[in-house]
Amino acid sequence: MSSLSPDANRAGPAAKARSAYIDTLRGVAIFGVACIHFGGSFVNVDHAWSPSFYLGLGFGQIFNFAVPLFIFLSGVLAGSSSRDAGSLWDYYRSRLTRIGLPYLAASLVSFFVLNHYPEWQALSTFGEKTAWLAWKLSYYGVVPTLYFIPLILQLYLLQPALKALPRWTQAIARKVVGPAFTEGHGALLWAATFLGLHLVLGVLCYRGTLSYYTWCRPCSLFWMVYFFTGLHFKGLSAFLTRRRWQILAGAALVAAAGAMFMDFSYLLDRTAVGAHFEFNNTDFAYSRPPLLLYDLAVVAACSVGIALGWNWRPNLAAFLGPYTLDIYLWHILLLYEGAWRHAEVLEACRQMPEVILMISASACLLLAGAKHLYVATVARVRQYRLVLIHQPW
């Protein structure tokens, strides 16, 4: 998660140039994703107003910024990457190989382990089965939580055009307004346009005019503002001085706190959501107006550290950062096999809600640790082979 950027998940000698601040953001966000997916299973009518319900609801709302932040960081890393100098084909092939192939592997395992095969098998014709697979793999995700991978691949597919948009706009605008219109102004104009599109789609999906599950959650048009802003972040950040960035950070944090207060005021109002939470609309997480504002504000606050060049010391969250793609792809399967299938584990979570956090953190650390060990082993084997090759026998 590039946060799922393929370049961001590489380990090895290049890791010295990594930003511990960005890795920390990714690590916190991927832990939040695990908390949302596991803790969210207790946010329903069966557990309404219990301790596990409150914990799951709280973390589900607080970490709602995770996907927007991942998409923004994907843009930032793509915009600063030095590996895109090859041909367009090389660029697309690298993305499909480094993200698409692991995604297909996780989808295949999930298809059978998480019992989606019977749903597919029940379809009557070969055409229906083919269409089901095509839509699931390319847009919705075989498992709903995997929607992010087709989404980020859509954005990477559009990246060359998005990167060139400000330059094209500048070339056209200069014929009208003169040389005062810079490429930065073009980026600012398009960022504002994508922000408007984001808000319009969000409101229309929230009102039911458009399908949330088609035009919001998995739709690249809805998320374009985050990716585009990250892609052109260096140019856009030049419009603000250091002092103004600090002011932006404070204003964004105040806006995020206010939005979260509004969100919980609604979700804890039993006259609005029902005595047993049966009238809630938490599924519309990314389109509800308070969370639309909250996500934008949190990402804006996090971007301040990038603009000001923060680089924190290595920490546990930063350790997760390089492995967000692996954690994202496999954490549902790990949680299913290690927790959801076991009644005694779920009962422990109901009795002691802090177990939810322990399980979520353990899933992240186990997957990150496994990938770290794998990468280190491969690097050591390659080094050993080089020594053998150059050994004078």
C-alpha positions in Angstrom: 0.0 0.0 0.0 2.5 2.4 -1.4 1.8 3.1 0.7 0.9 0.1 -1.5 3.5 1.4 -3.9 5.6 -1.5 -5.2 8.7 0.7 -4.8 7.8 1.4 -1.2 7.7 -2.2 -0.3 11.2 -3.1 -1.3 13.8 -3.9 1.3 17.5 -4.1 1.0 20.3 -1.6 0.4 17.9 1.1 -0.7 16.1 1.0 2.6 18.7 3.5 4.0 16.9 6.2 2.0 13.5 5.5 3.4 11.6 8.0 5.4 10.8 6.8 8.9 8.0 9.4 9.0 6.3 8.0 6.0 6.8 4.4 7.1 5.3 5.4 10.5 2.2 6.8 8.8 1.9 3.6 6.8 2.4 1.4 9.8 -0.2 3.2 11.8 -2.6 3.1 8.9 -2.2 -0.6 8.2 -2.7 -1.4 11.9 -5.9 0.7 11.7 -7.1 -1.3 8.7 -6.7 -4.5 10.7 -8.5 -3.0 13.7 -11.4 -1.9 11.4 -11.8 -5.3 9.8 -11.5 -7.3 13.0 -13.0 -4.9 15.5 -15.8 -4.0 13.0 -17.1 -7.6 13.3 -18.4 -6.6 16.8 -20.2 -3.5 15.5 -23.6 -5.0 14.9 -27.0 -5.7 16.5 -25.7 -8.8 18.3 -23.1 -6.8 20.3 -24.8 -3.4 20.3 -23.6 -1.1 23.2 -21.3 -3.7 24.7 -17.6 -2.9 25.5 -16.4 -4.8 22.4 -18.9 -2.8 20.3 -17.7 0.5 21.5 -14.1 -0.4 20.9 -14.8 -1.7 17.4 -16.9 1.4 16.6 -14.3 3.8 18.0 -11.4 2.4 16.1 -13.5 2.0 13.0 -14.2 5.7 12.9 -10.8 7.0 14.1 -8.9 4.9 11.6 -11.2 5.8 8.7 -8.4 7.9 7.3 -6.3 4.8 6.5 -7.3 4.3 2.9 -7.3 8.0 2.0 -3.8 8.3 3.5 -2.6 5.2 1.7 -3.8 6.6 -1.6 -2.2 10.0 -0.9 1.1 8.4 0.0 1.0 6.2 -3.1 0.8 9.4 -5.1 3.7 11.0 -3.1 5.9 8.0 -3.6 5.0 7.6 -7.3 5.7 11.3 -7.8 9.1 11.1 -6.2 10.1 7.7 -7.6 13.2 7.5 -9.9 12.2 4.1 -11.3 9.7 5.4 -13.9 12.3 6.6 -16.4 11.8 3.6 -18.7 9.1 3.0 -21.3 5.4 3.1 -20.5 5.3 -0.7 -21.0 8.1 -1.2 -18.4 6.2 1.0 -16.0 2.9 -0.9 -16.3 4.7 -4.2 -16.2 6.5 -3.4 -13.0 3.2 -2.4 -11.3 1.3 -5.4 -12.5 4.1 -7.7 -11.5 4.8 -6.3 -8.0 1.2 -5.7 -7.0 -1.0 -7.6 -9.5 0.6 -11.0 -9.0 0.5 -11.1 -5.2 -3.1 -9.8 -5.4 -4.1 -12.7 -7.7 -2.4 -15.1 -5.3 -4.3 -13.7 -2.3 -7.6 -13.6 -4.3 -7.2 -17.3 -5.3 -6.6 -18.4 -1.7 -9.4 -16.2 -0.4 -11.8 -17.5 -3.2 -11.6 -21.0 -1.7 -10.8 -20.5 2.0 -13.4 -17.8 2.6 -16.1 -19.8 0.9 -16.7 -17.7 -2.2 -16.4 -20.7 -4.5 -20.0 -21.9 -3.8 -21.4 -18.4 -4.7 -19.5 -18.6 -8.0 -20.5 -22.2 -8.6 -24.2 -21.4 -8.1 -24.1 -19.1 -11.2 -26.0 -20.8 -14.0 -23.9 -20.0 -17.2 -20.3 -19.9 -18.2 -20.8 -16.2 -19.2 -22.1 -15.3 -15.7 -19.2 -17.0 -14.0 -16.7 -15.3 -16.3 -18.3 -11.9 -15.7 -18.4 -12.5 -11.9 -14.7 -13.2 -11.9 -13.8 -10.3 -14.2 -15.7 -7.8 -12.1 -14.5 -9.1 -8.8 -10.8 -9.2 -9.8 -10.8 -6.0 -11.7 -13.0 -3.8 -9.6 -14.8 -5.0 -6.5 -12.4 -7.6 -5.1 -13.1 -11.3 -4.7 -13.2 -10.5 -1.0 -14.8 -7.0 -0.4 -11.8 -5.9 1.6 -9.5 -6.4 -1.4 -11.1 -3.7 -3.4 -8.1 -1.4 -2.7 -5.8 -3.3 -5.0 -7.9 -2.9 -8.2 -8.4 0.7 -7.1 -4.7 1.4 -6.8 -4.0 -0.3 -10.1 -6.6 1.9 -11.7 -4.8 4.9 -10.4 -1.4 3.6 -11.5 -2.9 3.0 -15.0 -3.9 6.7 -15.1 -0.7 8.0 -13.5 1.1 9.0 -16.7 -1.9 11.1 -17.8 -2.4 12.5 -14.3 1.3 13.5 -14.1 1.1 15.3 -17.4 -2.2 17.1 -16.7 -0.7 20.3 -15.2 1.8 20.6 -18.0 -1.0 20.2 -20.7 -3.1 22.7 -18.8 -0.3 25.2 -18.6 0.3 24.9 -22.4 -3.4 25.7 -23.1 -3.8 28.4 -20.4 -0.7 30.4 -21.4 -2.4 31.0 -24.8 -5.3 32.7 -22.8 -3.8 34.2 -19.7 -0.1 34.5 -20.6 3.1 33.3 -19.1 2.0 34.0 -15.5 0.1 30.7 -15.5 2.6 28.1 -14.3 2.5 24.3 -14.1 1.9 24.7 -10.4 -1.2 26.7 -11.1 -2.3 23.9 -13.4 -1.8 21.3 -10.6 -3.7 23.5 -8.2 -6.6 23.9 -10.6 -6.9 20.1 -11.1 -6.5 19.4 -7.4 -9.5 21.7 -6.8 -11.4 20.0 -9.6 -10.8 16.5 -8.2 -11.7 17.7 -4.7 -15.1 18.9 -6.1 -15.6 15.6 -7.8 -14.7 13.7 -4.6 -17.3 15.7 -2.6 -20.0 15.5 -5.2 -19.7 11.7 -5.6 -19.5 11.3 -1.8 -22.7 13.2 -1.3 -24.6 11.5 -4.1 -23.6 8.1 -2.8 -24.5 9.0 0.7 -28.0 10.1 -0.4 -28.4 6.9 -2.4 -28.5 8.7 -5.8 -25.5 6.6 -6.9 -24.4 3.2 -5.6 -21.8 3.6 -2.8 -20.3 0.2 -3.7 -19.8 1.2 -7.3 -19.2 4.9 -7.4 -17.5 5.5 -4.1 -15.5 2.8 -2.4 -13.8 1.1 -5.4 -14.0 4.0 -7.8 -10.8 5.8 -8.9 -12.7 9.0 -9.7 -13.8 9.3 -6.1 -10.2 8.9 -4.8 -8.5 10.9 -7.5 -8.0 13.9 -5.3 -5.7 12.1 -2.9 -3.6 10.4 -5.5 -3.3 13.5 -7.7 -2.4 15.7 -4.8 0.3 13.2 -3.7 1.6 12.9 -7.2 2.1 16.7 -7.5 2.7 17.3 -3.8 6.2 18.8 -4.3 4.8 21.5 -6.7 1.6 22.1 -4.7 3.5 22.4 -1.4 5.5 25.3 -2.8 2.5 27.6 -2.6 2.8 27.5 1.3 5.5 28.8 3.5 6.7 26.9 6.5 4.6 29.1 8.8 1.5 28.5 6.7 2.1 24.8 6.8 2.2 25.0 10.6 -1.1 26.9 10.6 -2.6 24.3 8.2 -1.6 21.5 10.6 -3.4 23.2 13.5 -6.5 24.0 11.4 -6.6 20.5 10.0 -6.4 18.9 13.5 -9.2 21.2 14.8 -11.3 20.3 11.7 -10.7 16.6 12.2 -11.6 16.8 15.9 -14.8 18.6 15.1 -15.8 16.2 12.4 -15.2 13.2 14.6 -17.3 14.8 17.3 -20.1 15.2 14.8 -19.7 11.6 13.7 -19.9 10.2 17.2 -22.8 12.5 18.1 -24.8 10.7 15.4 -23.5 7.2 15.9 -24.2 7.2 19.7 -27.7 8.7 19.3 -29.9 5.7 19.7 -32.9 7.6 18.4 -31.0 8.0 15.1 -29.3 4.6 14.8 -31.8 2.5 16.5 -32.0 0.8 19.9 -29.8 -2.0 18.7 -27.9 0.0 16.1 -30.1 -1.4 13.4 -30.5 1.9 11.5 -26.9 2.8 11.2 -25.1 3.6 8.0 -21.5 2.8 9.0 -21.1 0.9 5.7 -21.1 4.3 4.0 -17.9 5.2 5.8 -16.2 7.2 3.1 -19.2 9.1 1.9 -20.8 10.3 5.2 -20.2 14.1 5.4 -18.5 14.2 8.8 -16.0 11.5 7.6 -15.5 13.1 4.3 -14.3 16.2 6.2 -12.4 14.1 8.7 -10.4 12.1 6.1 -9.4 15.2 4.2 -8.4 17.0 7.4 -6.3 14.1 8.7 -4.5 13.6 5.4 -3.8 17.3 5.3 -2.3 17.2 8.8 -0.1 14.2 7.9 1.1 15.9 4.7 2.6 18.7 6.8 5.4 16.4 8.1 6.2 15.5 4.5 6.3 19.1 3.4 8.5 20.1 6.3 10.8 17.1 5.8 10.2 15.3 9.1 12.1 12.0 9.5 11.4 10.3 12.8 13.5 7.7 14.5 12.7 4.1 13.6 9.9 2.7 15.7 7.5 -0.3 15.7 5.0 1.4 13.4 7.7 2.3 11.0 8.8 -1.4 10.9 5.3 -2.3 9.5 5.7 0.4 6.8 7.6 -1.5 4.1 5.3 -4.5 4.4 1.8 -2.9 4.1 1.0 -4.6 0.8 1.7 -8.1 2.3 -0.2 -7.2 5.5 -3.2 -5.9 3.5 -3.4 -8.9 1.2 -3.2 -11.6 3.8 -4.5 -10.2 7.1 -8.1 -11.2 6.5 -7.1 -14.8 6.0 -4.9 -14.7 9.0 -7.7 -13.2 11.2 -10.1 -15.8 9.8 -8.0 -18.7 10.5 -6.7 -17.4 13.9 -9.8 -15.8 15.3 -13.1 -15.7 13.5 -13.3 -19.4 13.2 -12.9 -20.0 16.9 -15.9 -19.3 19.2 -13.6 -19.2 22.3 -11.6 -16.4 20.7 -14.6 -14.3 19.9 -16.0 -14.9 23.4 -12.7 -13.6 24.8 -13.0 -10.5 22.7 -16.5 -10.0 24.0 -15.3 -10.4 27.6 -12.1 -8.4 27.2 -12.2 -5.9 24.3 -8.5 -5.2 24.5 -8.0 -8.7 23.0 -9.3 -7.2 19.7 -6.3 -4.8 19.7 -3.9 -7.6 20.6 -5.1 -9.8 17.8 -5.1 -7.0 15.2 -1.6 -6.0 16.2 -0.4 -9.6 16.2 -1.7 -10.2 12.7 0.2 -7.1 11.4 3.4 -8.1 13.2 3.3 -11.7 12.2 2.9 -10.9 8.5 5.5 -8.1 8.6 7.9 -10.4 10.4 7.4 -13.2 8.0 8.0 -11.0 5.0 11.0 -9.4 6.7 12.5 -12.8 7.3 11.8 -13.9 3.8 13.4 -10.7 2.3 16.5 -11.0 4.6 16.9 -14.7 3.7 16.7 -14.1 0.0 19.2 -11.3 0.2 21.6 -13.5 2.2 21.3 -16.3 -0.3 22.0 -14.0 -3.1 25.0 -12.6 -1.3 26.3 -16.1 -0.6 25.9 -17.1 -4.3 27.9 -14.0 -5.3 30.7 -15.0 -2.9 30.7 -18.5 -4.4 30.8 -17.2 -7.9 33.8 -14.9 -7.3 35.6 -17.4 -5.0 39.0 -18.4 -6.6 38.8 -22.2 -6.4 
